[in-house]
Amino acid sequence: MNITSKQALVLDALGNAVRRDMLGKLASRPHSVSELGAYYRMSRPAVSKHLKILNIANLVQAKSVQNRNEYSLMPEGFEEARTWLDAFWDVALNRLAMVAENSED
């Protein structure tokens, strides 16, 4: 299966357990760097680094609220991952159909 550069960015970003966990927290509501940092034993710069990777992959976006940035999910990045995964699903379904069509009852 071919993978686009956008899909590779998304899958690389999702390859880290901390970033996946951050996405889970952002699914409920937007969070600031400080709020996310409170969940982890890491510095604010480390949290920001993870968020930058997620942002480059179009999985999160930052919005200025008062004097801080709040991060929220962006569905576009998840579509890239889904498109790549769907290709495998399509192959599996086609193989299953071929087996069913060529099997005796």
C-alpha positions in Angstrom: 0.0 0.0 0.0 1.3 3.4 -0.9 1.2 6.1 1.8 1.1 9.8 1.2 3.3 12.2 3.1 0.3 13.6 4.9 -0.7 10.1 6.0 2.9 9.4 7.1 2.8 12.5 9.3 -0.4 11.5 11.0 0.6 7.9 11.6 4.0 9.0 13.0 2.2 11.5 15.3 -0.1 8.7 16.4 2.8 6.4 17.0 3.5 8.0 20.4 1.5 6.9 23.4 1.6 10.3 25.1 0.3 12.0 22.0 -2.5 9.4 21.6 -3.4 10.1 25.2 -3.4 13.8 24.7 -5.8 13.4 21.8 -8.1 11.4 24.0 -8.1 14.3 26.5 -8.7 16.8 23.8 -11.7 14.8 22.5 -13.7 15.9 25.5 -12.8 19.6 25.3 -10.0 22.0 24.4 -7.1 22.2 26.8 -4.2 24.6 27.3 -0.6 23.5 27.5 -0.7 24.0 31.2 -3.8 21.9 31.6 -2.3 19.1 29.5 1.0 19.3 31.4 -0.9 18.7 34.6 -1.7 15.2 33.4 1.9 14.3 32.7 5.2 14.5 34.5 6.8 16.6 31.8 7.7 20.2 31.3 5.6 22.7 29.4 8.2 22.8 26.6 7.9 19.0 26.3 4.1 19.2 26.1 4.4 22.0 23.5 6.7 19.7 21.5 4.1 17.0 21.4 1.4 19.5 20.5 3.6 20.9 17.7 3.9 17.4 16.2 0.1 16.9 16.4 -0.4 20.3 14.9 1.9 19.6 11.9 -0.1 16.4 11.3 -3.3 18.5 11.3 -4.6 16.5 14.3 -4.9 19.6 16.6 -5.2 23.3 16.2 -4.4 26.2 18.5 -6.7 29.1 19.3 -5.8 32.1 21.3 -8.0 32.5 24.4 -7.2 35.4 26.6 -3.5 35.0 27.3 -3.0 31.4 26.3 -3.4 28.9 23.5 -6.1 26.3 23.7 -5.7 23.1 21.6 -8.6 21.2 20.1 -9.0 18.3 17.7 -9.0 18.7 13.9 -11.0 16.0 12.0 -9.0 16.5 8.8 -5.9 14.7 10.1 -7.9 11.8 11.3 -9.4 11.4 7.8 -5.9 10.9 6.5 -5.3 8.0 8.9 -8.8 6.6 8.2 -8.2 6.7 4.4 -5.0 4.7 4.8 -6.6 2.2 7.1 -9.6 1.8 4.9 -7.4 0.6 2.0 -6.5 -2.4 4.1 -10.1 -3.0 5.0 -11.1 -2.9 1.3 -8.4 -5.5 0.5 -9.6 -7.8 3.3 -13.2 -7.5 2.2 -12.3 -8.3 -1.4 -10.3 -11.4 -0.4 -13.2 -12.5 1.8 -15.7 -12.1 -1.1 -13.3 -14.0 -3.4 -13.1 -16.9 -0.9 -16.9 -16.9 -0.4 -17.5 -16.9 -4.2 -15.1 -19.8 -4.7 -16.3 -22.0 -1.8 -18.7 -24.8 -2.1 -21.8 -24.6 0.0 
